[in-house]
Amino acid sequence: MVEIVRTNDLVLIGFLQSLLENANIPVLVADMHVSAMEGMIGAFPRRLLVPNGDEVEARQLIRDAGLEGELRQG
């Protein structure tokens, strides 16, 4: 798995997860439980991970959605 986005923005994570899953790209949202334990104040960002083999397609979909600035370097 490779991390492609890290953010505190719950709406953005939900949108990107939906975008990628609709393209049949498996998605793992990491650190959700840490964020819940700290009271959902947004101190710990969530990470969006995809399988290594889907990274290029996932990154392109995010660029096409106009959210290139959210991508982690990789």
C-alpha positions in Angstrom: 0.0 0.0 0.0 1.2 3.5 -0.8 0.0 6.8 0.9 -1.3 9.2 -1.7 -3.1 11.8 0.5 -2.8 13.0 4.1 -5.3 15.5 5.4 -7.5 16.5 8.4 -10.4 17.4 6.0 -13.1 14.7 6.5 -15.1 15.9 3.5 -12.0 15.6 1.2 -11.2 12.1 2.5 -14.8 11.0 1.9 -14.8 12.5 -1.6 -11.5 10.9 -2.6 -12.5 7.5 -1.1 -15.7 7.6 -3.1 -13.9 8.8 -6.3 -11.4 5.9 -6.1 -13.8 3.2 -5.1 -16.1 4.2 -8.0 -13.1 3.5 -10.2 -12.7 0.1 -8.6 -9.5 1.1 -6.8 -9.3 -0.4 -3.3 -8.8 2.3 -0.6 -7.7 2.2 3.0 -8.3 5.2 5.2 -5.7 4.9 7.9 -5.6 6.6 11.3 -9.4 7.0 11.6 -9.3 5.4 15.1 -6.5 7.6 16.4 -8.5 10.7 15.3 -11.6 9.3 17.1 -9.7 8.7 20.3 -8.4 12.3 20.3 -11.9 13.6 20.2 -12.2 14.4 16.5 -10.5 17.7 17.0 -8.4 17.2 13.8 -5.0 17.0 15.5 -4.1 13.8 13.7 -4.5 13.7 9.9 -6.0 10.7 8.1 -4.1 8.9 5.4 -5.5 7.6 2.1 -3.7 4.5 0.9 -4.1 2.5 -2.3 -2.4 -0.7 -3.5 1.0 -0.1 -5.2 -0.4 -1.3 -8.6 -3.2 1.3 -8.5 -1.1 4.3 -7.5 -0.7 5.8 -11.0 -4.4 5.5 -11.9 -5.4 6.8 -8.4 -3.1 9.8 -8.7 -4.4 10.6 -12.2 -8.1 10.5 -11.0 -7.3 12.9 -8.3 -5.5 15.2 -10.7 -8.4 15.0 -13.1 -10.7 16.1 -10.2 -8.6 19.2 -9.8 -7.1 18.2 -6.5 -3.5 17.7 -7.5 -2.3 19.9 -4.6 -3.6 17.3 -2.1 -1.3 14.5 -3.4 1.6 13.4 -1.3 5.0 13.2 -3.1 5.7 9.7 -4.2 
